[in-house]
Amino acid sequence: MKGWLLNMTEIFNKKEYVRKRQHLRKKMTRAEIFLWSKLKRKQLNGLKFRRQ
């Protein structure tokens, strides 16, 4: 399991995409803002979600 986590980190935390991820988070639509307000507080069946 530990090796799997390292691979996921390598895939999703690539430094060349940092600015793109920041831009997408800052420019969310109203629908995305609403969705993430629910997801980040575990309000969807108690599941935990993380943004990119």
C-alpha positions as CSV (number, residue, x, y, z in Angstrom):
1,M,0.0,0.0,0.0
2,K,2.8,2.4,0.8
3,G,4.3,2.0,-2.7
4,W,0.9,2.8,-4.2
5,L,0.7,6.0,-2.3
6,L,4.1,7.2,-3.5
7,N,3.1,6.5,-7.1
8,M,-0.1,8.5,-6.7
9,T,1.9,11.4,-5.2
10,E,4.3,11.3,-8.2
11,I,1.4,11.3,-10.7
12,F,-0.8,14.0,-9.1
13,N,1.8,16.4,-7.6
14,K,3.9,17.1,-10.6
15,K,5.6,20.5,-10.3
16,E,5.0,21.5,-13.9
17,Y,1.2,21.5,-13.2
18,V,1.3,23.6,-10.0
19,R,0.3,26.9,-11.7
20,K,-2.4,25.2,-13.8
21,R,-4.0,23.7,-10.6
22,Q,-3.8,27.0,-8.8
23,H,-5.5,28.8,-11.7
24,L,-8.3,26.2,-11.9
25,R,-8.9,26.5,-8.2
26,K,-9.1,30.3,-8.4
27,K,-11.4,30.3,-11.5
28,M,-14.1,27.8,-10.4
29,T,-17.6,28.1,-11.7
30,R,-20.5,28.6,-9.3
31,A,-21.4,25.0,-9.7
32,E,-17.9,23.9,-8.8
33,I,-17.8,26.2,-5.7
34,F,-21.1,24.7,-4.5
35,L,-19.9,21.1,-5.2
36,W,-16.6,21.6,-3.4
37,S,-18.3,23.3,-0.4
38,K,-20.2,20.0,0.1
39,L,-17.4,17.6,-0.7
40,K,-14.7,19.2,1.5
41,R,-16.9,18.9,4.6
42,K,-17.6,15.2,4.1
43,Q,-21.3,16.1,3.4
44,L,-21.6,13.5,0.7
45,N,-22.2,10.2,2.6
46,G,-19.3,11.0,4.9
47,L,-16.7,10.5,2.1
48,K,-13.5,12.6,1.9
49,F,-12.5,14.3,-1.3
50,R,-9.4,16.3,-2.2
51,R,-9.0,18.9,-4.9
52,Q,-6.3,18.6,-7.5
